[in-house]
């Protein structure tokens, strides 16, 4: 399998793509599968992918503890990690929110299986794996935060997806988008990266308002949104 960027660590999300593939075309849901040339690819071997997604070297640039601190979540927060894969953020969030609950959402069944087993293995009763669909995260209850890391540019029909997601947010609910900037040495091919301005435009069209941007991640932008009118 070809690799075009280090360790595939910036594709631990929604299991939509391989290391060398990019996002499914807008308006063409991938159904958890993407065609690179004539060959379909899936993230079915979660144990193998975990070696890449959970590599400790990722911490240096992903800064997960700083990200979680910046989210300023209340202790009882309910959070959805959309594109959770093997649980890099979902597990950390569950540990940080012992009185809350975290839903790790992925459209790849083996990733959901892996995360469910990991939660049991690590004694995280407040972490639930959810098998979502390409157009619907299938959240079982409203959440206070939806975190989307290195996944936004993979989602087909993004405005429709996030408009539907409004129904899964509490009144205080927010959406955090973290994705790779253009011009960075890692990430998907340049033509598939999105500018922060485009993300803002799409989320505003879906019914959100921009709240703030954090600038401490070296390779990614970090945008926060709330429901419009709140």
Secondary structure, 3 states (H helix, E strand, C coil): CCCCCHHHCCCCCCCCCCCCCCCCCCCCCCCCCEEECCEEECCCCHHHHHHHHCCHHHHHHHCHHHHHHHHCCCCCCEEEEECCCCCHHHHHHHHHCCCCEEEEEECCHHHHHHHHHHHHHCCCCCEEEEECECCECCCCCCEEEEEEECCHHHCCCHHHHHHHHHHHEEEEEEEEEEEECCCCCCCCCHHHCCCHHHHHHHHHHCCEEEEEEECCCCCEEEEEEEECCC
